[in-house]
Amino acid sequence: MDKSHDDVLKTTGNNSVQPALNAAPNPTPTSASNISSNSAHPQSASHQSQNPASANPNVAFKSDYIGQWAAKQEDPFAEQNRKAAEKKAAQEAARKKAMPYVKIGSIVAGCVAVIAIIVTVVLVIINQPKPEVPTIAGGTIEDITDYKDKLDEIYEQDKDMSAVEDAIEDAMNTDNGREYANQLKLSQMMFYIGQNIYDEAINIGETVEVDQLELAQQANYYALMAIACASIGDNASAEKYNSAAYEVNLKIYEAEHNS
């Protein structure tokens, strides 16, 4: 019984070893794949142990999240820039709101300035001293001749007879012009005869109050009237005035020699 038992063991052992030996020299691709797979699993486990995030699905790090994370990183000056932009927008809104009032204010200020300038100019004109009107200085023969020379100067400036007439009218409205009106008319007669305007000289001469003149001035008056009348061909009137002039000059001579 012991022998058969040993035989059985041998037979069983041989039967079990032989297949193993037959299988050993023929590894299949599957066994190589398994080996590679088996060798990869420990490495993966090691990697997982080094990256806790991959081990925890709740904190898994994915490359898709990189852009989102970067977008969430706020510019350190963003708040400052935002406030500056809001302040600028508020200032611009206030400027636009105030612009109509600014324009109205500018218009009003411009009008006030123009009015002020006009008022200033008017005041300057009003307060400006009036230019001295050339008039006769007195009632002597020299004063009569001097005023006649002034009329010549006025005419020579522009050769404008109306300027002379205006000057004469202004002179007659002065105190001296009213006091020495007859003498001023003698100056006019001398001026018009000098310009060969004889008719005007005669017209003025007929308004002179001869008895208000001194004897020497009366003699000059009659001489001027004689010249003017002779110049227009009125010889009768010229002779009459010449005779009047002679009589006055005789009086002057007698007065000078009898004194």
C-alpha atoms as one frame of an Amber mdcrd trajectory, in Angstrom:
protein
   0.000   0.000   0.000   2.903   2.274   0.682   4.390   1.604  -2.703   1.280
   2.324  -4.525   0.987   5.544  -2.598   4.435   6.626  -3.624   3.733   5.631
  -7.133   0.657   7.689  -7.101   2.586  10.686  -5.819   5.191  10.309  -8.504
   2.636   9.881 -11.138   0.800  12.980  -9.951   3.980  14.966  -9.621   5.149
  14.107 -13.044   1.818  14.925 -14.494   1.700  18.345 -12.772   5.280  19.396
 -13.517   5.206  18.459 -17.154   2.552  20.872 -18.191   4.343  23.637 -16.314
   7.539  22.819 -18.110   5.744  22.683 -21.393   4.195  26.085 -20.749   7.275
  27.919 -19.519   9.268  28.117 -22.773   6.286  29.566 -24.758   5.296  32.971
 -23.295   2.441  34.525 -25.179   1.999  38.170 -26.126  -0.770  38.219 -23.650
   1.630  37.340 -20.877   3.984  40.150 -22.064   1.140  42.592 -22.160   0.147
  41.504 -18.736   3.658  41.989 -17.509   3.768  45.491 -19.023   0.399  46.265
 -17.564   1.403  44.905 -14.232   4.578  46.925 -14.280   2.630  50.108 -15.165
   0.198  49.796 -12.336   2.766  50.260  -9.579   4.128  53.358 -11.424   0.657
  54.839 -11.706   0.109  54.229  -8.063   3.356  56.013  -7.297   2.338  58.992
  -9.487  -1.012  59.146  -7.768   0.699  59.225  -4.458   2.775  62.247  -5.627
  -0.242  64.222  -7.049  -2.990  64.376  -4.456  -5.196  66.363  -6.804  -5.416
  63.419  -9.223  -6.283  61.205  -6.356  -9.135  63.511  -5.263 -11.694  64.012
  -8.032 -13.026  67.129  -6.253  -9.776  69.055  -6.714  -8.734  67.618 -10.020
  -6.511  70.033 -11.966  -7.292  70.194 -15.630  -5.561  72.147 -18.374  -8.974
  73.527 -19.464  -9.144  75.465 -16.212  -5.951  77.424 -16.836  -7.619  80.127
 -18.977 -10.529  80.428 -16.573  -8.179  80.793 -13.645  -6.134  83.429 -15.436
  -9.293  85.337 -16.314 -10.325  85.355 -12.678  -7.034  86.954 -11.643  -7.994
  90.667 -11.312  -5.589  93.381 -12.447  -4.075  94.893  -9.291  -4.876  98.392
 -10.744  -8.371  97.429 -11.931 -10.143  99.029  -8.985  -8.103 102.211  -9.290
  -8.707 102.383 -13.038 -12.409 101.721 -12.550 -12.746 104.565 -10.057 -10.761
 106.885 -12.310 -13.019 105.993 -15.233 -16.133 106.612 -13.126 -14.765 109.956
 -11.962 -13.932 110.976 -15.525 -17.398 109.919 -16.701 -19.003 111.933 -13.899
 -16.919 114.981 -14.769 -17.822 114.672 -18.442 -21.504 114.365 -17.576 -21.269
 117.427 -15.338 -19.446 119.334 -18.068 -22.117 118.487 -20.647 -24.831 119.428
 -18.195 -23.197 122.758 -17.420 -22.295 123.539 -21.041 -25.556 125.402 -21.883
 -25.139 127.574 -18.815 -21.508 128.212 -19.675 -22.484 129.282 -23.194 -25.221
 131.559 -21.856 -22.786 132.988 -19.347 -20.231 133.604 -22.081 -22.829 135.357
 -24.242 -23.990 137.491 -21.328 -20.396 138.307 -20.400 -19.662 139.222 -24.014
 -22.704 141.498 -24.173 -21.757 143.130 -20.888 -18.227 143.666 -22.169 -19.523
 145.233 -25.397 -21.908 147.478 -23.469 -19.095 148.486 -21.134 -16.891 149.373
 -24.105 -19.679 151.405 -25.717 -20.384 153.246 -22.468 -16.678 153.941 -22.034
 -16.369 155.296 -25.566 -19.446 157.480 -25.120 -18.130 158.843 -21.822 -14.765
 159.552 -23.399 -16.431 161.390 -26.269 -18.685 163.350 -23.919 -15.890 164.264
 -21.525 -13.389 164.964 -24.253 -12.560 168.635 -24.334 -14.050 170.266 -27.365
 -11.513 171.514 -29.881 -11.046 175.209 -29.846 -13.120 176.835 -32.539 -11.071
 179.342 -34.516 -12.764 182.686 -34.067 -11.911 186.334 -34.170  -9.790 187.445
 -31.272 -11.053 190.999 -30.989 -12.316 194.078 -32.790  -9.121 195.645 -34.137
  -7.896 195.821 -37.715  -5.184 193.269 -36.801  -7.817 190.862 -35.374  -9.842
 191.156 -38.583  -6.799 190.379 -40.718  -5.690 187.449 -38.484  -9.084 185.765
 -38.695  -9.090 186.174 -42.464  -5.732 184.315 -42.489  -7.293 181.473 -40.425
 -10.039 181.080 -43.002  -7.373 180.851 -45.712  -5.629 178.059 -43.773  -8.872
 176.104 -43.371  -9.569 176.334 -47.086  -6.026 175.345 -48.087  -6.260 172.110
 -46.079  -8.877 170.445 -48.314  -9.851 173.141 -50.786 -13.328 172.693 -49.379
 -15.446 175.830 -49.195 -18.033 174.083 -47.002 -15.359 173.601 -44.320 -14.807
 177.366 -44.315 -18.529 178.042 -44.053 -18.804 175.606 -41.128 -15.877 177.306
 -39.397 -17.480 180.734 -39.827 -20.808 179.471 -38.443 -19.041 177.940 -35.447
 -17.110 181.158 -34.878 -20.302 183.226 -34.887 -21.698 181.025 -32.096 -18.786
 181.865 -29.794 -18.725 184.762 -27.374 -16.199 186.679 -29.434 -18.114 185.888
 -32.582 -21.273 187.448 -31.180 -19.461 190.461 -29.718 -17.403 191.171 -32.830
 -19.881 189.990 -35.439 -19.356 192.998 -37.730 -15.586 192.636 -37.593 -15.917
 188.919 -38.314 -17.999 189.797 -41.386 -15.207 192.052 -42.606 -12.863 189.031
 -42.353 -15.332 187.029 -44.437 -15.537 189.753 -47.080 -11.742 189.853 -47.344
 -11.596 186.031 -47.677 -14.250 185.812 -50.428 -12.722 188.693 -52.429  -9.382
 186.859 -52.168 -11.077 183.747 -53.639 -12.722 185.897 -56.370 -16.157 185.149
 -54.961 -17.398 188.743 -55.220 -21.127 188.186 -55.038 -20.793 186.476 -51.672
 -18.593 189.297 -50.405 -21.249 191.866 -51.434 -24.048 189.814 -49.812 -22.152
 189.670 -46.522 -21.229 193.388 -46.773 -24.866 194.400 -47.008 -25.501 192.865
 -43.547 -22.720 194.764 -41.796 -23.742 197.429 -39.276 -21.313 200.084 -40.485
 -22.002 202.560 -37.655 -20.852 199.908 -35.149 -17.387 199.947 -36.686 -14.473
 202.217 -35.859 -13.526 204.850 -38.461 -10.585 202.828 -39.760 -12.793 199.737
 -40.026 -15.483 201.789 -41.826 -12.921 202.933 -44.379 -11.887 199.279 -44.962
 -15.528 198.254 -45.330 -16.277 200.827 -48.051 -13.058 199.959 -49.868 -13.957
 196.258 -49.897 -17.470 196.959 -51.182 -16.054 199.196 -53.945 -13.641 196.428
 -55.053 -16.379 193.766 -55.070 -18.851 195.925 -57.016 -16.234 196.954 -59.568
 -15.243 193.288 -60.037 -18.766 192.338 -61.080 -19.121 195.428 -63.334 -21.291
 197.521 -61.018 -19.277 200.696 -61.488 -21.953 203.011 -60.073 -22.000 201.176
 -56.758 -18.230 201.010 -56.816 -18.003 204.833 -57.245 -20.478 205.352 -54.413
 -18.449 203.185 -52.032 -15.216 204.849 -53.106 -16.653 208.246 -52.230 -17.762
 206.932 -48.831 -14.315 205.561 -48.201 -12.717 208.947 -49.088 -14.910 210.837
 -46.636 -14.074 208.434 -43.786 -10.361 208.659 -44.477 -10.665 212.461 -44.420
 -12.252 212.291 -40.965  -9.417 210.091 -39.776  -6.863 212.545 -41.114  -8.545
 215.536 -39.485  -8.834 213.685 -36.177  -5.164 212.813 -36.183  -3.986 216.360
 -37.036  -6.360 218.262 -34.774  -5.476 216.317 -31.660
